[in-house]
Amino acid sequence: MKPGFVYIITNKYQTVVYTGVTSNLPNRILEHKNKKYPKSFSARYNINILVYYEQFQWIEDAITREKQIKAGSREAKNDLIRSINPTWKDLFEEIEDIMTV
């Protein structure tokens, strides 16, 4: 089993948020920033600013948490983001050195 992350990214106007899960957060955010999948939701809406993340010991726990977050309202997601990142700054620099096994 591997560790996991749940994350929320947004666009520069904060009009759209995307919640995802991954085992390698720095790599996954780079994929969003570089539009690795040009037809994906995040690429079409220029969603590439990391505004929230949680780390879990097991990927399964991250998947469970992702489902909880996705089930919530947009306002609940906004509150979650503001709880750790009130200015909605890009947290990518913070996580660049997080290495996963």
Buried (B, 14 or more C-beta within 10 A) or exposed (E): EEBBBBBBBBBEEEEBBBBBBBBBBBEBBBBBBEBEEEEBEBBEBBBBBBBBBBBBEEBEBBEBBBEEBEEEEEEEBBEBBEEEBEEBEBBBEEBEEEEBE
